[in-house]
Amino acid sequence: MDFENMNPVKNPKESRSNGLSYQQLLDTDSREVPDVLRMQSSRDLPFVRVPIDRYTSQAFHDLEFEKIWKKVWQFACREEQIPEVGDHQIYDIGKLSILIVRGQDAIIRAFHNTCLHRGRALKDRPGRSLQLQCPFHGWTWNLDGSLKQIPCRWDFDHVKNEKTSLTEIKVGTWGGFVFINPDPNAEAFEDYIGDLPSHFERWPLEERYIAAHVGRIMECNWKVAQEGFMEAYHVASTHPQMLSAIGDANSQYDAWDHFSRAITANMTPSPHLRKKPSEQEQLDAMMGVSLDGKPSMTVPEQRTARQTLGQLSRMQLQGLVPSVQDLSDAELSDSIYYTLFPNFHPWGAYNRITYRFRPLGNSPNQSLMEVFYLAPFRGKRPDPHPFQLLNAHASWTEAPQLGSLAKVFDQDTLNMAAVQKGLHAAGHQEVTFSQYQETKIRHFHSLLDQYVKS
C-alpha cells in the first residue's frame, strides 16, 4: 500500500487530510442533501492525552460506577422488547440490576431488581408476568411497584404497605429506546439528550424493529472497546480491503453537549491511496468482494459507484420508507455514527447499526459489546430477534444474522484484547489522541472528566 504525504493544516479546527472534504462531496449529490448533514460543530476539547489507568485501574473503574453509571441516562432496552402489560427486561450495569416493566396502565417503569425482604433478585431473565413475585419467599408487588402481598402477613405487622413499594428509577424514552437513570436527582432526560432527536427526525428510529441483537464478551475495558468504533482513523491498518471505498481520513467530526458525530463518506476512495480506484473497484470494495469473493453488481456507464449504491438502496427500501426517492446518496451510502455519552451509539439515516458498550461485572478488564440492527418494516412490527451472546473467543460470524459485517467486526475486535494487554504492559503513563480524527473520543473524555470530578 502506498501512502501519500497528507500534510494536515496546523489549526485543529480545520485539520484534515488533503482531498475532498465531506461538505464538498455533498455538493456533488444527485439529490438535495438534508440540513442535518450540512451542520458542522467543532469544539475546543482539552484532552489529547489521558492517563492509562483510566482503562486499567480498579480504583478508576469503581469511581466510574459511582460517578457515571449511577448518575447518567443510559439506554436499557427497546420499547418493542416490552410491548405488552407485564413484559419486563433486565438491565445490568456494574453492581446494579434494573428491572424495566410495562405496567397495567401501559406506562414503562423501572425498579431496582431487588426484593425488599431478603434482597434476592426479583427476576432472573426477561419475560412476562402480571405481578412481580420474589422466587425465594413469595413477597409480591404490583406492576406499578406497590406492595401486593406478603406470605404469613401476620408475622410482618411492622412492615407497612405504603412504605414497602419497590424503589423506582427514572425512565425516559426516545426513538423507541428506553433509557434509565439511577440518580433520583438527575436532570430531565429531554435536557440530557438535547438536540439529538432533531438529528433523527428524517430517519425515525421508532419506526424500526430489532432485526438482530448480538453481544460479545470483550477482554478489554469498555472504553477501549467503544473507542475502536468512534473514528475512521483505524481503517487504513485494520480494514485495508475497504480503502478503495472509504474516505476515511476525510471524515467529518462534530461535537455538541452530551453527544458527538462522525460522518465517513463511502463510495469515495481513501486519500491514503496513491492511485485512484475505478468506480467498479470502489463498489466491489464496499460490497465485500475483497472479503469473501462474492460477485458484485456492475456500475452502469455514466454513473458513479456512489450513485449506484444510492439507487440500489432506494430500491431495497421501496415500500418501507415513504420518502425513499427523496433520500440523498449521502444518506444511503455514508456512515453517520453518533455517540450519546456515555455508551450509546446509534447510526444515522437508514444504516441499521446501533452499538452499546458497558462494563461486564466488576472488572476494568472485561466488557460487553452489543450490536443491534434496527430495520424499517412494512405492516405489523415483526417480533424482535432474540439476543445472542458470544463468548470472548467467538467469531462474530457465529451470528449469521449480522451478515457480511460480521467479518468486519472480527477485524475490529482483534485489536481490543491486544490493546488492553498493551496498556497493562506500558512503560509510559498516557495514551495520545489526534487533534481532529479522534474528536469523538476527546469529547467523550472531556465529559468523563467532568463527571468523575463532580
Secondary structure, DSSP 8 states (H G I E B T S, - for coil): ---------S-TTT---SS--HHHHHTT-SS---HHHH---------SEEETHHHH-HHHHHHHIIIIITTS-EEEEEGGGS-STTEEEEEEETTEEEEEEE-TTS-EEEEES--TTT---S-SS-EE-SSEE-TTT--EE-TTS-EEE-TTGGGGTT--GGG----EEEEEEETTEEEEE--TT---HHHHHTTHHHHTTTS-GGGEEEEEEEEEEESS-HHHHHHTTS-STTHHHH-GGGGGGB-GGG-EEEE-SSEEEEEE-BSS--TT-SS---HHHHHHHHHTHHHH--------TT--HHHHHHHHHHHHHTTTSTTGGG--HHHHHSEEEEEETTTEEEB-TT--EEEEEEE-TT-TT-EEEEEEEEEE-SSS-------EEE-TT--GGGSGGGTTHHHHHHHHHTTHHHHHHHHHH-SSSEEE--SSTTHHHHHHHHHHHHHHT-
